[in-house]
Amino acid sequence: MAAAYLQVIAHYFAKPGNGDALVKPLTELAAATRTEPKNVFYEFFRSPLDPDHFVILEQYSDASGLAEHRETEHFQRLGFGILIPLLDRREVSSHMVPGDAA
């Protein structure tokens, strides 16, 4: 039986020509995020058509996992400190995925 979880889908659009600068901090952020207690899955993908566009898929065991992630040292340092200043824009949505019915 699968439990409910929070699915997060983030689109990061780097300022033109800055896509390469996102790879290292995103890689470090992904590794650190995977160690968080409520993180179930974290992976990012780079568009083959637009090297400045990244999609990040995150799953947390409950809705509070995302809020807790945003407060971590690694997100403060890498997300707010390095990644977000390199972005033209970002779009983040989150959705609760229901677990299997009993």
N, C-alpha and C positions, 0 to 999 in steps of 0.2 A: 504494500500500500504506500503510495507516494504522499508525502506531506505537502501542504500548501507552501508556497514560497513567493518572494517578491522578485519579479523580473525587471531589470533595468536595461534600457536601450539608450545609449548615448551616441550622438553623432558629433564628432569634433571636426571642425573645418579650420585648418590652419590658415594663417595669413598667407597670401600667395608666396610660394617658394619655401615655406617653412616646414613642410611635411617631414623632411629628414630629421629636423631638430626634435620632433615629437617621439621618434622611435625609442631612443634610449630611456627617457623618463617614463614613457608608457610601459616599457618592459620592466623597469624597476618597480613601478606602481603596481603592475599586475602581480609580480612575485610577492610583494609585501601584502597586498590585499588578500591573496589566497591564504594567508596565515591568520586572517581575522576569524574569530570564533563563529560569527554568523554568516560568513561568506561560504557559498556552496560552489560558485563558479565565477571565473573572471577571465575574459579573453578579449583581445582586440584584433581588429582586422583593418588592413589598409586597402583602399579601393585601387583596383588595377587600372581604372580609367582616370582617376583624379588622385594623384599622390599626396594631395593636401587634405584628403577626406579619410577619416578613420571612424569605424564603428566599434563601440565597446559594448559587450554583453556581460551583464553582471547578474548573479542570483544570490539572494540572501534568504536565510531560513525564516525571517519574519520582517515585517515592515520597518521595524526599528533598526535593522541592519544597515540600511543605507545612511540613515542619520548618524549612526555610530561610525560608519566608514568615513564620512565627511569630516569627522572630528579627529581622526587619527593623525599622528605626527606625519606619517608618510603622505597622506593626502594633502595636508596643510603645506608641506614642503614641496612635493612634486606637483600636485594638482594646482593649488593656488599660487605657489611660488614660481613654477617653471612652465607648466602646460598652458594654463588659462591665459597668461599674458601673450602667448604665441598664437592664440586663436583669433580668427575673424569672428566666429560665432560657435556656439554649441547648443545642441538641442538634446534634452534629457527627458525621457518619459519613464514612468514606472507603473507596473501593473501587478496586482496580486493574482497569482495562478492558483486556482483551487486544487486541493488535494483530491485523491480518489474518494468517492463516496463509500461509506462503510456498508 
